Amino acid sequence: MKNYFYIYVFLTISGLLAVTGAFAQQMPQYSQYVFNTLHVNPGYAGYKVDPFVQATYRSQFMDFPGAPKTFSVSADMGLLDQSMGFGFALISDQLGPTKIQTAMLTYAYKIEVKRDGYLAMGISAGAAEYILDGEALRPDDPSDPGITDGRLNMFIPNLNAGLFYHTPTFFTGLSVFNLIGQNMLKNQDLALANHNYHFYFQVGGIFPISNAVSMKPSLLVREDLNAPTSFDINAMFLFNERFWVGTSFRSGISKNSTPEMANLNNRNAVVLLLDLFVTDDIRVGYAYDMNINKKNNYRNNSHELSVGYYINDKWIKTPRQPRF
């Protein structure tokens, strides 16, 4: 089993070196993935073991016309022996006149590579609907016959895969999204749609500071091979195993030397993260993203709210699992 661990360490290090995400909105962006990594890695399914359902709403770049709005419902659970995990996600992501609606089922198979150290191999399969609402467009020339005035849509299959390794104090993962379906969107009527590969690499851990306080630093790198690479550096603190507070710094690295692309490097943001266990079964999270580039007007920032629920143990008659 140790060989699996060494192979995985090699893969994650290779992934970090290869990754060079993106400020262009092609995949839904979340700030609270630090509490629910299912959004960036299907290998996370079943990590908490207890059945967990979460709804998240994100309004990005407030007061900016056509700004992204994302709503998602996800759920996952694992077997008590941590050999397998299961999950699903429903996502609606709107950007201006375009909308992407996705439904995915997730399965993760886990191997105990050392005592309390698990390597999960996850896969998500489903479908995505790409929608273009022509009535929401505001063209300079309304008479242009190339601009649709109706509603266009297309369904395509979707597949995501990921590896996720964790111990009680450490985690790392590597995943790729949109493995299939790229060629189906070369239809000229849906030229505004993109279904590119997206790669995610993350690493982090949790360390006790005192009996009442623990610290959880982590890093997430996003890459889609076209737009600038983006990364989040996170620092979270857990108080009395009930209240999380922390911050993230988000920035990017341009792969293009043109001034237009280089300017994307200056699109930095600082995120305030809060998460509270209101009861033993209900948690509420909030994230506030503030742009810190010099042209920020302090209005076009982002808000993200989530509500999560652990299905009551007496419903499924299983022992409660550690959640922190």
C-alpha positions, 0 to 999 in steps of 0.5 A: 500500500505504501507504493500507492502513497508514493505514486500519489505524492509524485502526481501531486508534486508533478501537478503543482509544477505543471500548473502554470483559475482563471479570471475568465468565468468558465467554471463556477467560482466559490470561496467556501470550497475550503469547507466543501471541496466537492466543488473542486474535487470529486475524490472528496465525496464521503470525506465527512462520512456523515450524510451532508447537504449544502446549498450555496448562493454566490453573487459575484461583482455586485452592481456590475451588469451581467455579473455572475450568479451561481446557485448550487445544491450538493450532497455527499456521504461515505461508508463507515469503513471509509472505503467508498463515498457518494455524492451529487451536485446541481449547479446553475451558473449565469453570466449575462445572457448565458447560463450553464445548468449542470447535474452530476453524480459522484463516486469515490473509491478509497484506499487506506495507504497508511494508518488513518491515511486515505487515498480517494479516487473519484469520478463525477458523471452527468450532463450540462445544458448551455443556454444563450438567451438572445433577448438579454443581448444588447447589440450595437446593431439590432438588425444584424442577422448574425445575432439571435433574438431567441433562446438557444440551448444544447445538452452535452455530457460531462465528466470530472475526475480527481485524486484526494489524499487525507489524514487527520491533519493533512490533505492534498488533491489533484482534479480535472473537470470537463474531460468530455464534451468539448467538440460538441460546443463548436456549434456557431450558434453557441460561440459564447460557450466554453467547455475547456479542461480545468485543473485544480491542485490543493494542499493544506493541513490543520494544526492545533495552537491551543486546546481551543484554537486550531489553524488550517492553512491551505493553497488552491491553484486553478488552471484552464490552459488559456486564461491566467492561472489563479491561486488562493492562499487561505488561512483559517482558524477554528475556535472551540470546534464550532466557529471558523474565521479566516481569510484568503488572498486570490491572485493570478499569473499571466501566461501572455506578455501582452499588456492586456493579459498582463493587467489580469495579474493586478486583479487581486482579491481578499476574501473574508470567510466565516463558518458557524455551527449553529447546532450540531447538525446545521452550519452557516457560512459566509464569504465576502470577496473584496477586489483590491486592485487600484481601480476598485470602487468598493461596490463591485465586490462579491457575496457568498452564502451557504447553509449546510445540514448533517442528516440526523444520526438517528435517521440512519442509526450510525455513530456520529463521525468527527467533523472538525 
